[in-house]
Amino acid sequence: SKFLSDKWMIKNGFLSDVREHKPWWWNIKVQKLNLSAPLILLPEVSCQKAIEILQEKGYDQAPVVAESGLILGMVTLSNTLTSVLAGNAQFSDPVTKVIYNQFSKISLEDNLGKLSCILENDHFAIVVHKQMQFNGNGSSFMKQMVFGVVTAMDLLTFVSRNDKK
């Protein structure tokens, strides 16, 4: 059961890792990865346009975020092409028809150890930052902003460039 899995508990923030021999990079914060600003797609972008944008910009995936800031999911180049070629979606359909809505989020303040646990099962994690916003009448709310998308390659690159051995 995932509820008895230490990795699942760590990934979901219910348990801190109790490993004795952690790698040197384990407690470094995600913000040290120096991620580039993500490419974000709005939900009304068509599958055709999403494919064109991702190919043109050299991305494999992008978060789909509503105008309100709500993260709807991730669109990937391979899933979009597979869905269209299999007839499950049309080029003219919005990307919301082909998004993954199961994704992991991590904050800039989380450590690379937690990120590593997430990346053992997921291809990517969405790096989010919570920001308090106020509207015209003075009431406030927390808005989640997408700060980046991080992959195992990003973590590997950081570790290999900064290896302390």
Secondary structure, DSSP 8 states (H G I E B T S, - for coil): -GGG-HHHHHHTTSS----SS--TTTTSBGGGG-------B-TT-BHHHHHHHHHHHT-SEEEEE-TTS-EEEEEEHHHHHHHHHTTSS-TTSBGGGS-B---EEEETTSBHHHHHHHHTT-SEEEEEEEEEEE-TTS-EEEEEEEEEEEEHHHHHHHHHHS---
